[in-house]
Amino acid sequence: MTFEFILAQIFGFVALILVCISYSFNNKKVFLLYQIASNIFYAMSFLTLGVLVGGFNTLISITRVTCLFFFEKADKTPPHFVYFIFALTYFISGSLFFQSTLDIMAIISYEIFNLAMFNKNISKLRFMMILPNFMIAIYNLLSKTYTNAILDFIEITVLIVSIIRFKNYEMKKMKFLI
């Protein structure tokens, strides 16, 4: 094992902790802040191992999530062109740093992540994050960013648990109103 490999796994582990914490909040602003922090470590994990499409698209994700955070903080919905700018940026980045056919899976995943993150409803966002997390987990396994893969599989589990948890909370709230 090389130093870079070990360092990449440590970065991935920190990202894992931050992502798991992010889904425990039902407030999109707090969720986005944790997503920004986790994406920094996630990108560092990719880049440490030279996984360029994953690394650079995650750097773009940091910018996207930061942008969405400021829209959320101002209680505004981002205009549609902002979504399209990020979608185009992911595609261009994926094309520029393309290393293998495996990168196609990453490009598609980041496009789905982009679509999910622009959803104002955090419940729908959670549902939409399951498929790209599964795809990117496979990408991570094949790219040898193992803690990132573990992160994604755990994130899928955390997503499902938070969907159930907040659904039950909403159901109890609705029963109280009846």
TORLO-663782 format. One record per residue (C-alpha): residue number from 1; residue in one letter; x, y, z. Coordinates in pm, whole numbers, always signed. Example, Ala and Ser with C-alpha at 12.3 -4.5 7.8 and 13.67 -1.06 7.14 Angstrom:
REM residues 2
+-----+--------+--------+--------+--------+
: num : residu :      x :      y :      z :
+-----+--------+--------+--------+--------+
:   1 :      A :  +1230 :   -450 :   +780 :
:   2 :      S :  +1367 :   -106 :   +714 :
+-----+--------+--------+--------+--------+
END
This chain:
REM residues 178
+-----+--------+--------+--------+--------+
: num : residu :      x :      y :      z :
+-----+--------+--------+--------+--------+
:   1 :      M :     +0 :     +0 :     +0 :
:   2 :      T :   +126 :   +339 :    -94 :
:   3 :      F :   +104 :   +656 :   +112 :
:   4 :      E :   -135 :   +803 :   -150 :
:   5 :      F :   -366 :   +503 :   -122 :
:   6 :      I :   -380 :   +529 :   +259 :
:   7 :      L :   -430 :   +907 :   +246 :
:   8 :      A :   -712 :   +869 :     -8 :
:   9 :      Q :   -887 :   +621 :   +222 :
:  10 :      I :   -851 :   +860 :   +520 :
:  11 :      F :  -1002 :  +1145 :   +315 :
:  12 :      G :  -1285 :   +913 :   +213 :
:  13 :      F :  -1348 :   +815 :   +575 :
:  14 :      V :  -1382 :  +1181 :   +682 :
:  15 :      A :  -1621 :  +1238 :   +389 :
:  16 :      L :  -1818 :   +933 :   +503 :
:  17 :      I :  -1871 :  +1072 :   +852 :
:  18 :      L :  -1978 :  +1414 :   +721 :
:  19 :      V :  -2221 :  +1268 :   +466 :
:  20 :      C :  -2387 :  +1048 :   +726 :
:  21 :      I :  -2432 :  +1347 :   +954 :
:  22 :      S :  -2579 :  +1555 :   +666 :
:  23 :      Y :  -2880 :  +1328 :   +616 :
:  24 :      S :  -2981 :  +1352 :   +981 :
:  25 :      F :  -3103 :  +1709 :   +926 :
:  26 :      N :  -3440 :  +1798 :   +781 :
:  27 :      N :  -3315 :  +2150 :   +711 :
:  28 :      K :  -3178 :  +2191 :   +359 :
:  29 :      K :  -2933 :  +2469 :   +456 :
:  30 :      V :  -2764 :  +2255 :   +721 :
:  31 :      F :  -2775 :  +1955 :   +487 :
:  32 :      L :  -2597 :  +2158 :   +216 :
:  33 :      L :  -2326 :  +2282 :   +457 :
:  34 :      Y :  -2238 :  +1925 :   +550 :
:  35 :      Q :  -2247 :  +1827 :   +183 :
:  36 :      I :  -1995 :  +2102 :   +101 :
:  37 :      A :  -1756 :  +1979 :   +371 :
:  38 :      S :  -1794 :  +1613 :   +274 :
:  39 :      N :  -1741 :  +1686 :    -96 :
:  40 :      I :  -1408 :  +1855 :    -17 :
:  41 :      F :  -1277 :  +1533 :   +137 :
:  42 :      Y :  -1443 :  +1319 :   -129 :
:  43 :      A :  -1265 :  +1517 :   -405 :
:  44 :      M :   -933 :  +1494 :   -221 :
:  45 :      S :   -972 :  +1117 :   -204 :
:  46 :      F :  -1025 :  +1091 :   -580 :
:  47 :      L :   -750 :  +1333 :   -672 :
:  48 :      T :   -497 :  +1170 :   -438 :
:  49 :      L :   -533 :   +853 :   -647 :
:  50 :      G :   -541 :  +1034 :   -981 :
:  51 :      V :   -909 :   +955 :  -1047 :
:  52 :      L :   -965 :  +1271 :  -1248 :
:  53 :      V :  -1330 :  +1258 :  -1358 :
:  54 :      G :  -1447 :  +1175 :  -1005 :
:  55 :      G :  -1213 :  +1433 :   -853 :
:  56 :      F :  -1287 :  +1725 :  -1082 :
:  57 :      N :  -1660 :  +1657 :  -1097 :
:  58 :      T :  -1664 :  +1652 :   -717 :
:  59 :      L :  -1484 :  +1989 :   -716 :
:  60 :      I :  -1762 :  +2117 :   -943 :
:  61 :      S :  -2011 :  +1970 :   -695 :
:  62 :      I :  -1859 :  +2180 :   -418 :
:  63 :      T :  -1926 :  +2491 :   -627 :
:  64 :      R :  -2280 :  +2372 :   -709 :
:  65 :      V :  -2368 :  +2292 :   -349 :
:  66 :      T :  -2224 :  +2625 :   -233 :
:  67 :      C :  -2434 :  +2803 :   -497 :
:  68 :      L :  -2745 :  +2614 :   -386 :
:  69 :      F :  -2668 :  +2694 :    -23 :
:  70 :      F :  -2673 :  +3068 :    -98 :
:  71 :      F :  -3001 :  +3038 :   -289 :
:  72 :      E :  -3149 :  +2839 :     -1 :
:  73 :      K :  -3019 :  +3090 :   +253 :
:  74 :      A :  -3187 :  +3371 :    +58 :
:  75 :      D :  -3502 :  +3154 :    +39 :
:  76 :      K :  -3492 :  +3168 :   -340 :
:  77 :      T :  -3515 :  +2905 :   -608 :
:  78 :      P :  -3218 :  +2900 :   -846 :
:  79 :      P :  -3309 :  +2982 :  -1207 :
:  80 :      H :  -3317 :  +2688 :  -1449 :
:  81 :      F :  -3013 :  +2816 :  -1639 :
:  82 :      V :  -2798 :  +2756 :  -1326 :
:  83 :      Y :  -2891 :  +2386 :  -1336 :
:  84 :      F :  -2803 :  +2370 :  -1707 :
:  85 :      I :  -2469 :  +2546 :  -1651 :
:  86 :      F :  -2370 :  +2280 :  -1396 :
:  87 :      A :  -2501 :  +1998 :  -1616 :
:  88 :      L :  -2289 :  +2127 :  -1904 :
:  89 :      T :  -1988 :  +2177 :  -1676 :
:  90 :      Y :  -2007 :  +1814 :  -1554 :
:  91 :      F :  -2023 :  +1690 :  -1912 :
:  92 :      I :  -1731 :  +1907 :  -2026 :
:  93 :      S :  -1520 :  +1811 :  -1723 :
:  94 :      G :  -1599 :  +1443 :  -1778 :
:  95 :      S :  -1499 :  +1475 :  -2143 :
:  96 :      L :  -1175 :  +1662 :  -2069 :
:  97 :      F :  -1053 :  +1424 :  -1798 :
:  98 :      F :  -1193 :  +1103 :  -1949 :
:  99 :      Q :   -957 :   +810 :  -1877 :
: 100 :      S :  -1167 :   +498 :  -1942 :
: 101 :      T :  -1517 :   +381 :  -2024 :
: 102 :      L :  -1571 :   +355 :  -1649 :
: 103 :      D :  -1579 :   +735 :  -1642 :
: 104 :      I :  -1908 :   +729 :  -1836 :
: 105 :      M :  -2074 :   +591 :  -1521 :
: 106 :      A :  -1930 :   +878 :  -1317 :
: 107 :      I :  -2044 :  +1141 :  -1567 :
: 108 :      I :  -2400 :  +1003 :  -1567 :
: 109 :      S :  -2398 :   +981 :  -1186 :
: 110 :      Y :  -2294 :  +1343 :  -1146 :
: 111 :      E :  -2567 :  +1451 :  -1388 :
: 112 :      I :  -2827 :  +1269 :  -1175 :
: 113 :      F :  -2678 :  +1415 :   -855 :
: 114 :      N :  -2711 :  +1757 :  -1017 :
: 115 :      L :  -3076 :  +1698 :  -1096 :
: 116 :      A :  -3145 :  +1578 :   -741 :
: 117 :      M :  -2969 :  +1868 :   -571 :
: 118 :      F :  -3176 :  +2123 :   -760 :
: 119 :      N :  -3492 :  +1976 :   -611 :
: 120 :      K :  -3623 :  +2214 :   -346 :
: 121 :      N :  -3805 :  +1934 :   -161 :
: 122 :      I :  -3554 :  +1754 :    +62 :
: 123 :      S :  -3773 :  +1440 :    +78 :
: 124 :      K :  -3766 :  +1405 :   -300 :
: 125 :      L :  -3396 :  +1488 :   -301 :
: 126 :      R :  -3329 :  +1191 :    -72 :
: 127 :      F :  -3513 :   +954 :   -309 :
: 128 :      M :  -3332 :  +1091 :   -612 :
: 129 :      M :  -2989 :  +1042 :   -449 :
: 130 :      I :  -3019 :   +661 :   -423 :
: 131 :      L :  -2951 :   +566 :   -787 :
: 132 :      P :  -2648 :   +791 :   -847 :
: 133 :      N :  -2497 :   +683 :   -514 :
: 134 :      F :  -2527 :   +320 :   -621 :
: 135 :      M :  -2366 :   +398 :   -958 :
: 136 :      I :  -2084 :   +603 :   -809 :
: 137 :      A :  -2023 :   +332 :   -544 :
: 138 :      I :  -1949 :    +84 :   -823 :
: 139 :      Y :  -1728 :   +347 :   -992 :
: 140 :      N :  -1540 :   +391 :   -663 :
: 141 :      L :  -1487 :    +19 :   -617 :
: 142 :      L :  -1346 :    -14 :   -966 :
: 143 :      S :  -1134 :   +302 :   -919 :
: 144 :      K :   -992 :   +167 :   -589 :
: 145 :      T :  -1128 :   +455 :   -382 :
: 146 :      Y :  -1261 :   +200 :   -137 :
: 147 :      T :  -1362 :   +427 :   +150 :
: 148 :      N :  -1552 :   +640 :   -103 :
: 149 :      A :  -1733 :   +322 :   -212 :
: 150 :      I :  -1811 :   +237 :   +149 :
: 151 :      L :  -1929 :   +596 :   +192 :
: 152 :      D :  -2168 :   +558 :    -99 :
: 153 :      F :  -2310 :   +227 :    +20 :
: 154 :      I :  -2353 :   +368 :   +371 :
: 155 :      E :  -2502 :   +684 :   +222 :
: 156 :      I :  -2761 :   +470 :    +42 :
: 157 :      T :  -2846 :   +306 :   +375 :
: 158 :      V :  -2859 :   +643 :   +554 :
: 159 :      L :  -3080 :   +779 :   +274 :
: 160 :      I :  -3325 :   +492 :   +311 :
: 161 :      V :  -3329 :   +525 :   +690 :
: 162 :      S :  -3380 :   +902 :   +671 :
: 163 :      I :  -3658 :   +859 :   +413 :
: 164 :      I :  -3836 :   +620 :   +650 :
: 165 :      R :  -3760 :   +832 :   +957 :
: 166 :      F :  -3889 :  +1157 :   +812 :
: 167 :      K :  -4185 :   +984 :   +644 :
: 168 :      N :  -4289 :   +847 :   +986 :
: 169 :      Y :  -4239 :  +1193 :  +1138 :
: 170 :      E :  -4458 :  +1351 :   +868 :
: 171 :      M :  -4724 :  +1080 :   +915 :
: 172 :      K :  -4734 :  +1144 :  +1292 :
: 173 :      K :  -4762 :  +1516 :  +1227 :
: 174 :      M :  -5051 :  +1460 :   +989 :
: 175 :      K :  -5234 :  +1233 :  +1241 :
: 176 :      F :  -5202 :  +1509 :  +1499 :
: 177 :      L :  -5375 :  +1752 :  +1262 :
: 178 :      I :  -5668 :  +1519 :  +1192 :
+-----+--------+--------+--------+--------+
END
